[in-house]
Amino acid sequence: MRKIEKKIHRKKKRAYFEEQMKQVKKLHGQKKSRIMHQLVSDVRKEFKPYMTARRDSTGMILNEPSEIME
């Protein structure tokens, strides 16, 4: 099952990358270099997940949004 899952993710990642490269070529042909370079930069950066954890007054880590709002 894990092999199948990894194969699907690789296929989707490859399709996404190919779509982005088509977009880059299209922008290059339209002479929109600023947008093209931003797109290339986004493709080259690695994914960084966003953390939504905070500490309360005692130093405990809070993960739940309802606890963080208090």
N, C-alpha and C positions, 0 to 999 in steps of 0.2 A: 504494500500500500504506500509506503514511504517513497519507493522508487517512482511509482506512478505520480504521486503528488509533486515530487521534484521535477519530473519530466514536464508536467503541466506548467509549473512555475517558470521553468526555463523557456518553454515555448511562448508563454505570455510576455516574459521579459524581452525575448528576441523580437516579438511582434511590436512591442512598445518602442524598442530602440529603432527598429526599421521605420516606424511611423514618424518618429522624431527626426530621423535623418532625411526623410522625404520632405518634412516641413522645413528643415534647414536649407535643403537644395532649392526649394520653392522661394524662400526668403532671399537667398543669395541671387537668384535670377531676377527678383524684383528690386534688388539693390537696397534692401532694408537691413543694413549690416548691424545696427544696434540690437534689434530684436533677435536677429540670427545669433549674435554672440551671447546674448542672455540665455537663449535656448540651449546652446552648446554648453554653457557654464552649468545650467541646471542638470543636464544629462551627465556631466562629468562628476558632479558632487555625489558623495555617498549619502545614504539615508540616515538621518539623525532623529530618533523618536523624541517627542516632546514630553517632558516629565511634568506631572501635575501634583507633586508632593510638597507639603509644607511641614514646618515644625510648630508645635504649640509652645506655650510658655514653659512647659516642663521639659521640653526637648524631644518629645515623642513625635514620630513621623506620622502625618495625617495624609491619607490617600483619598478618602471619600469626599466628594464635592460638598456634601452637607456639613461635614466636620470642618472643612477648610473655610467655609463661609462664616462660621461662628467665630 
